[in-house]
Amino acid sequence: MIIRWEHEHDYVLVHLHQDMFGDWMVSRAWGQKGTRFGGLRHDVAQTREEADLMIENIAHIQASRGFHKVLETSSASSEGQQALDQMAALEKE
């Protein structure tokens, strides 16, 4: 699952996926739209429920900061693949 929030010039992107050990990963990227300024963080959850709670907390924080959800999709979609490409670009820096 991929979720993206935006506010004016900023974005937050979250990717929920399982690693090869079966742990749930919540990867979060943030930055300014149209630039490579930003950051990347990976958190591990033992269960899907714990990962869902992490995402709910992120959503609550973003809403309190004035961000609006603009995308919720799977990584298999073209929008999801573009989001993953954006995350990968931040990881290389």
PyMOL commands that set and color helices and strands:
alter all, ss='L'
color gray80, all
select helices_A, chain A and resi 48-64+78-92
alter helices_A, ss='H'
color red, helices_A
select strands_A, chain A and resi 2-7+10-18+24-32+38-45+68-73
alter strands_A, ss='S'
color yellow, strands_A
deselect
rebuild
show_as cartoon
